[in-house]
Amino acid sequence: MARIDPAGTRDAIATGRRASGITLLDGGTGRELMRIGAPFRQPEWSALALIEAPEFVSRVHRAYVEAGAEVITTNSYAVVPFHIGKQRFATDGARLAALAGQLARAVADAAPRPVRVAGSLPPICGSYRADWFDPDLVRPILEVLVEGLEPSIDHWQAETLSAIAEAQLVRDVLGRDSRPLWLSFTLADEHASSGLALLRSGEPVGAAVSAAVRLGAAAVLFNCSQPEVMGAAVDRAREVLMAAGLAGEDGIAVGVYANAFAPQRADAEANSGLSAIRADLTPNGYRTWVEDWLARGATIVGGCCGIGPEHIRVMREALGR
């Protein structure tokens, strides 16, 4: 793998691009924790390893760095009352968020090349459920996560957003924090065959991208949806950004990190159970989709649930690194 000139690379990656034009993310955390034998069960999901055996979290981060990831994501997605319970969050939420940041930071700092840390800000009320979003409930929980992660991260990554309102609240909670904000939306899988690009709330992707522009996002991404719906979203995002004069090298980056789930019901809730993984999304099978997104203009690629270090390694090789 080619070594990267560290001068300026960290800042370039934080804004969604690097010297070669493509930024390589990590993959999913929960499934990888389960695969390597970490403590794992519902409802705690990926937070259980953070609680009981954090060394496994570090192992996952290192595996992604070794595979070629240039950005690793804090294991804070499940550090919410929805997963760990209201009482545990009240007593341990701040500590666990801080620990998630510290573990990722330590692995990034020990890496043999520049690696950034993305501070994961999850959908607080439940993944895929825009109808459960309650800003009065979400705000104090987000504030705890932000405070815990803040010392360790290079950019904020609000992910699996089902509705524009979720992104707006994240920006409000971050306030004057000057670090780049990446907004990542999850899409309605059921429209894969129609070519429509809609959030799970039913809002059009174009409106979400326009909101990302208004909120000052450095990157707009699409995650935790099937590969089949991502291409249309990338196309629409590029159209909106080009119309706004923000699609160039100094504009807003577009990224994709899909999941490997079998088709989900429209009322599905991410991580409510152990979803089946598609047999066709092998590392090389997933690479085909990644190449399509890059051809459409995406400059950030990685993986979500079910996409592991072996996928990231193949993506790295495809990028010639």
Protein Blocks (a to p, Z undefined) as FASTA:
>chain_A
ZZddfehklmmmmnopafkopacddddfklmmmmnopacddfklmmmmmmmmmmlmmmmm
mmmmmnopabdcdfkklmcfklnojklmmmmmmmmmmmmmmmmmmmmmmpcbdcdddddd
ddfkbghilklpcfklmmmmmmmmmmmmmmmpmbdcdehiabfklmmmmmmmnmmafbdc
dddddddfklmmnopacdfkopafklmmmmmmmnopabdcdehiafklmmmmmmmmmmmm
mmnopabmklccddddddfbdcddfkbcehkbccdddfklgfklmmmmmmmmmmnopabd
cddehiafklmmmmmmmnoZZ
